[in-house]
Amino acid sequence: MDRIIVRGTCAGKKRGLWSWLTFTIVGVVLPTSLFAQFVYVANSGDNTVAAYSMSTSGALTPLTGSPFVVGNTPYSVAVHPNGKFLYVANMYSASAAYDIAKNGALTLIPGSDADGGAWVAVEPRGKFVYLAEGLGNVVSAYGLGPKGALTALGPYSAVFTGVYAACVAVGPTSEFVYVANSGTDNLSVFRIDQTGDLTPGPGSPFQTESYPRQVAVHPRGKYVYVVGESTGIEIYSIGCEGGLTPLPGSPFFFPILKSGAEGLALDPRGEFAYVVTGYSDSIVVFRISADGTLAPLSSSSLATNSWPFVVAVESNGGFVYTANFKSNQVSGYSVGDDGVLTPVPGSPFAAGSYPAGIAVTPAGRAQH
């Protein structure tokens, strides 16, 4: 079996209950055929989440009962690491939690106390959920009840960011949260304390290129990547206390991105980055070097359908999916050993109106 190992050292740095001289996180990568996997797509135009079963070839089949009616303008979805719960960020109504049945069907979990938001992320240990409340200019922290319900943590659970907090990402060690602020062209960094609350990290916020749309953290916790309304991709190295330092030469400009990118996702081994651009209706594959820099693969650009808005990588790295905002479809691709993408059988697949978010349950997810 393959293993993903995350290591970091911060000799002499004190972090209270969250102190490590050396930390190690090991995730076992299981064969995709052991357990059923599902794909969920937030359809912002018709207030639904489309649900699909994923075959061993990566093809998608709509589940019975799909699409499932959710809140007003669902814009982002995230799956709990155990695969049992789905979290939906609704732009204009309360965000919500759903139970994922063994067959992939969704049932609303009662008792959540959550605001509306543009983006939702679950930290890797599965203890806390973070919501970028775009219109509220804050990022909010939630604890999880025993049945997956969202519970506001307290007076410090909502922290102001820059204007329009569009995307939130959590580092693989569950120490730091990163928020892309599209309205103020900057990136906020927050430290997660033992209760899940957030405090600003050193040097935060960090200026970015125009209109940052999405942020992703390297699976080994070494680098942060930001894309937005520019052909440049910004890359930062992460310091021991969460501070960011731009890599020499950052932002890196790639003409292949045309007028900018909508979203990006990194494969779980940290070898490849997948960037979608609506301006050219394509997905571009980059190889990630040991120093964190990116290089487009030869023949790296592959056509999607109209306006790919977001991209997700399956937990084994074997498949990549894009939600295509204007064509109301999902495109699926299998990933070769060299990172090259090949459309899966039947792709693209019908979605609802204006799909804006996408998530895949992990391989080997816990069963109900």
C-alpha positions in Angstrom: 0.0 0.0 0.0 1.1 3.6 -0.6 1.5 6.0 2.2 1.4 9.8 2.4 3.6 11.1 5.1 3.6 14.7 6.3 6.6 15.9 8.3 7.6 19.2 9.7 10.1 20.4 12.3 10.1 23.6 14.3 12.8 23.3 16.9 12.3 25.5 19.9 8.9 26.8 18.9 6.3 26.7 21.7 2.7 26.3 20.8 0.9 25.4 24.1 -1.1 22.3 23.7 -0.4 22.3 20.0 3.3 22.0 20.3 5.5 19.6 18.3 9.2 19.3 17.8 8.3 16.9 15.1 4.9 15.9 13.8 4.0 13.1 11.5 0.7 12.4 9.8 0.3 9.2 8.0 -2.7 8.5 5.7 -3.1 5.0 4.2 -4.2 5.1 0.6 -6.7 2.3 0.0 -7.7 0.8 -3.4 -10.8 2.7 -4.8 -12.6 -0.6 -5.3 -12.9 -1.5 -1.6 -15.8 0.9 -0.9 -18.4 2.8 -2.8 -17.5 6.4 -3.5 -19.8 9.3 -4.2 -19.5 12.7 -5.9 -21.6 15.7 -4.7 -22.2 18.9 -6.7 -23.7 22.1 -5.4 -26.1 23.6 -8.0 -26.3 27.3 -7.1 -29.0 28.0 -9.7 -31.7 25.6 -8.5 -30.8 25.2 -4.8 -30.0 21.5 -5.0 -27.0 19.1 -4.5 -26.6 16.5 -7.3 -25.3 13.1 -6.0 -23.6 10.5 -8.1 -22.1 7.0 -7.5 -18.6 6.7 -8.9 -17.6 3.5 -10.7 -14.1 2.0 -10.8 -13.7 3.7 -14.2 -14.6 7.1 -12.7 -17.9 7.3 -14.5 -20.8 8.9 -12.6 -24.3 7.6 -12.2 -27.0 9.8 -10.5 -28.3 8.4 -7.2 -31.9 7.6 -6.6 -33.5 10.8 -5.2 -30.9 13.1 -6.7 -30.8 16.0 -6.9 -31.5 16.8 -3.2 -33.1 20.1 -2.3 -30.9 22.2 0.1 -30.7 25.9 1.0 -30.7 29.1 -1.0 -27.8 29.3 -3.5 -25.5 26.4 -2.4 -22.0 27.4 -3.4 -19.6 25.0 -1.9 -19.7 21.4 -0.5 -17.2 19.5 1.7 -17.1 15.9 2.9 -16.1 15.0 6.4 -12.9 12.9 6.5 -14.8 9.8 7.7 -17.1 10.1 4.6 -20.3 10.1 6.8 -21.3 13.8 6.5 -21.6 16.4 3.8 -21.5 20.2 4.6 -23.2 22.7 2.3 -22.4 26.4 2.3 -25.5 28.2 1.2 -24.9 31.8 0.1 -28.2 33.3 1.1 -29.5 31.0 3.8 -28.1 29.0 6.7 -25.4 26.5 5.8 -26.3 22.9 6.7 -25.0 19.4 7.5 -26.3 16.2 5.9 -25.9 12.6 6.7 -24.5 10.4 3.9 -26.2 7.0 3.9 -24.4 3.9 2.8 -26.0 4.3 -0.6 -24.9 7.9 -0.8 -28.3 9.5 -0.2 -28.5 12.7 1.8 -30.6 13.4 4.9 -30.6 16.8 6.6 -29.0 16.7 10.1 -31.2 18.8 12.5 -29.8 21.1 15.0 -27.1 23.0 13.1 -26.5 26.6 13.9 -24.6 28.0 11.0 -24.6 31.2 8.9 -24.6 31.4 5.1 -21.3 31.3 3.3 -19.4 31.1 0.1 -17.0 28.2 1.0 -16.9 25.4 3.5 -13.9 23.3 4.6 -13.5 20.6 7.2 -10.2 20.3 9.0 -8.3 17.0 8.5 -9.0 15.6 12.0 -12.7 16.1 11.5 -13.3 18.1 14.7 -14.0 21.5 13.2 -15.6 23.1 10.2 -14.7 26.6 8.8 -17.0 28.7 6.7 -15.9 31.7 4.6 -18.8 34.0 4.8 -18.2 36.0 1.6 -20.8 38.7 2.1 -20.1 39.0 5.8 -16.3 39.4 5.4 -15.6 36.8 8.1 -14.5 33.2 8.6 -16.5 31.3 11.2 -15.5 28.2 13.1 -17.9 25.4 14.1 -17.6 22.4 16.3 -19.3 19.1 15.3 -21.9 17.4 17.4 -21.9 13.6 17.8 -24.2 13.3 14.8 -22.3 15.8 12.6 -24.4 18.9 13.4 -22.6 22.3 13.2 -22.3 24.3 16.5 -20.9 27.8 16.7 -17.9 27.7 19.1 -18.4 30.9 21.0 -17.6 34.7 21.0 -14.3 34.2 19.0 -15.7 31.8 16.5 -16.2 34.5 13.8 -13.1 36.4 12.8 -13.0 39.3 10.4 -10.9 38.8 7.2 -10.6 41.1 4.2 -13.5 42.1 2.0 -15.5 39.1 0.5 -14.0 36.0 2.0 -14.4 33.8 -1.0 -12.5 30.6 -0.1 -11.1 28.9 3.0 -8.6 26.0 3.2 -7.2 24.2 6.2 -3.6 22.9 6.3 -2.9 19.2 6.6 -1.7 19.5 10.2 -4.9 21.3 11.4 -2.8 24.2 12.7 -3.7 26.9 10.2 -6.6 28.3 8.2 -6.1 30.3 4.9 -8.7 32.6 3.5 -8.7 34.2 0.1 -10.3 37.7 0.2 -11.5 38.6 -3.3 -12.6 42.2 -2.4 -9.3 43.3 -0.9 -6.9 41.2 -3.0 -5.2 39.5 0.0 -4.8 36.3 1.9 -5.5 35.9 5.6 -3.8 33.4 7.8 -5.2 32.2 11.1 -3.9 29.8 13.8 -6.3 27.2 15.1 -6.2 26.8 18.9 -7.1 23.7 20.8 -10.8 24.8 21.0 -11.0 25.4 17.2 -11.1 29.2 17.5 -8.9 31.4 15.2 -6.3 34.0 15.9 -4.5 36.0 13.1 -1.1 34.6 12.1 2.1 36.6 11.9 2.2 39.1 9.0 -1.4 38.4 8.0 -3.0 39.4 5.7 -0.7 39.0 2.6 -1.2 41.0 -0.5 -2.1 38.9 -3.6 -2.8 39.5 -7.3 -6.2 40.7 -8.5 -9.3 39.0 -7.1 -8.0 35.8 -5.5 -10.6 33.1 -6.0 -9.2 30.0 -4.5 -6.4 28.8 -2.1 -5.0 25.3 -1.7 -2.4 23.9 0.7 0.2 21.4 -0.3 -0.6 18.0 1.3 2.7 18.0 3.1 2.0 21.4 4.6 4.9 23.2 3.0 3.3 25.6 0.5 0.2 27.6 -0.2 -1.1 28.2 -3.7 -3.5 31.0 -4.8 -5.2 31.6 -8.1 -7.5 34.4 -9.2 -8.2 37.0 -11.9 -4.6 36.9 -13.3 -2.5 34.5 -15.2 -0.2 34.4 -12.2 -0.2 31.7 -9.6 1.1 32.8 -6.2 3.1 30.3 -4.2 4.2 30.8 -0.6 6.3 28.7 1.7 4.8 28.2 5.2 6.9 29.1 8.2 6.7 27.3 11.6 4.3 29.8 13.0 2.2 29.9 9.9 3.8 33.0 8.4 4.0 33.0 4.6 7.0 33.9 2.4 6.5 34.2 -1.3 8.8 31.9 -3.3 11.4 33.7 -5.3 9.7 34.8 -8.6 6.1 34.6 -7.2 3.7 35.2 -8.7 4.5 32.9 -11.6 2.7 33.8 -14.8 1.4 31.2 -17.2 0.0 32.5 -20.5 -1.8 29.2 -20.9 -4.2 30.4 -18.2 -5.5 33.2 -20.5 -7.1 35.8 -18.3 -7.0 34.0 -15.0 -8.1 30.9 -13.2 -11.3 29.9 -11.3 -10.0 27.2 -9.1 -7.3 24.7 -8.4 -6.8 21.4 -6.5 -3.7 19.4 -5.6 -3.3 15.6 -5.8 -3.0 13.9 -2.5 0.7 13.0 -3.1 1.6 16.6 -3.8 2.9 15.8 -7.3 0.4 17.6 -9.5 -1.8 20.7 -9.5 -5.0 21.0 -11.5 -6.1 24.4 -12.5 -9.4 25.3 -14.2 -9.9 28.4 -16.3 -13.3 29.5 -17.5 -11.8 31.9 -20.0 -10.6 29.0 -22.2 -12.9 26.3 -20.9 -10.0 24.1 -19.9 -8.2 22.3 -17.2 -4.4 22.7 -17.0 -2.1 20.1 -15.4 1.1 21.3 -13.6 3.9 19.2 -12.1 4.8 20.3 -8.6 8.6 20.5 -8.1 10.4 19.7 -4.8 10.8 23.4 -4.2 7.0 24.0 -4.6 7.2 25.7 -8.0 4.9 24.6 -10.9 5.7 23.6 -14.5 2.9 22.9 -17.0 3.0 19.4 -18.5 3.5 19.2 -22.2 0.0 19.0 -23.8 -1.2 19.9 -20.3 -4.4 21.8 -21.3 -7.5 19.7 -21.8 -10.9 21.1 -22.9 -13.8 20.9 -20.4 -17.3 22.1 -21.0 -18.4 25.7 -20.6 -16.8 27.6 -17.8 -15.2 25.1 -15.3 -15.7 26.8 -12.0 -14.1 24.4 -9.5 -12.1 21.2 -9.5 -11.8 18.3 -7.1 -9.3 15.4 -6.9 -10.4 12.0 -5.6 -8.6 10.9 -2.4 -6.4 8.3 -4.1 -5.5 10.8 -6.9 -7.0 8.5 -9.5 -9.7 10.8 -10.8 -10.3 14.5 -11.2 -13.7 16.2 -11.6 -14.7 19.7 -12.7 -18.1 21.5 -12.2 -18.8 23.4 -15.4 -20.8 26.5 -14.4 -22.3 27.6 -17.7 -22.9 24.2 -19.3 -24.5 22.7 -16.2 -22.3 19.6 -16.4 -19.6 17.7 -14.5 -16.5 16.6 -16.4 -14.6 13.5 -15.2 -11.0 12.5 -15.9 -8.8 9.5 -15.0 -5.2 10.4 -14.0 -2.2 8.7 -15.5 1.0 8.0 -13.6 2.4 11.1 -15.3 -0.5 13.3 -14.2 -2.0 13.4 -17.7 -5.8 13.4 -17.8 -8.1 11.2 -20.0 -11.9 11.7 -20.0 -13.7 8.9 -18.2 -16.5 7.0 -20.0 -19.7 9.1 -20.4 -18.1 12.4 -19.5 -19.4 15.1 -19.3 -22.3 14.2 -16.9 -25.5 16.3 -16.5 -25.7 18.4 -13.3 -28.2 21.0 -12.1 -28.3 24.7 -12.8 -25.0 26.6 -12.4 -22.9 24.0 -10.5 -20.5 25.9 -8.3 -19.0 23.4 -5.8 -17.9 19.7 -5.9 -16.6 17.2 -3.4 -15.8 13.4 -3.5 -16.1 11.0 -0.6 -12.8 9.4 0.5 -11.8 5.9 -0.6 -12.4 3.5 2.3 -14.9 5.8 3.9 -16.5 4.7 7.2 -19.8 2.9 6.6 -23.0 3.5 8.5 
